[in-house]
């Protein structure tokens, strides 16, 4: 999605940056994991295909993605590819009025799981979806065995909407009422900056 191509979202422990070509090699290495393929319902891609997917995320009006960086490593001067821990996405199912979006998060680096970075990343993405994209309803489709993700979205006020025994997944939904909007924005450290001002690419030396 071009609307977020120059946007950085900053929280306390994570920095969300647009998915750029210099992120692709590490992302491709992540997605060789059979565990991540299962959790994300993804098929393995070649590196060339992964570059094509990155371009799709950049161009398609119904897709919005950010790469999750470890903000501590970033503040220490590490280049982006060394700070990468996962990604967080929105799929706009009604792109014309941007009222409904499906959200998902992946913490790909095992050592970063269970530390709250996934929750903070989703909070930032929901806040961005509300304030910048005008989304009023969010959904999350999660495999029934992925109990940690189900607990995460329940914590963020998502409620079970349906269960598919065929696909072995549960659909959770969050309606953005005025009360829920205030709850999220008041409880989330949410800052936006220009990516061009903070960009630190794979070829740049550690400062």
Helices and strands as residue ranges (DSSP letters): G 2-4, E 7-10, E 14-18, G 21-23, H 24-30, H 34-39, H 47-59, E 63-70, H 71-75, H 80-83, E 84-92, E 100-107, G 110-112, H 117-133, E 137-143, H 147-155, E 159-164, E 169-175, H 178-187, E 191-194, H 195-198
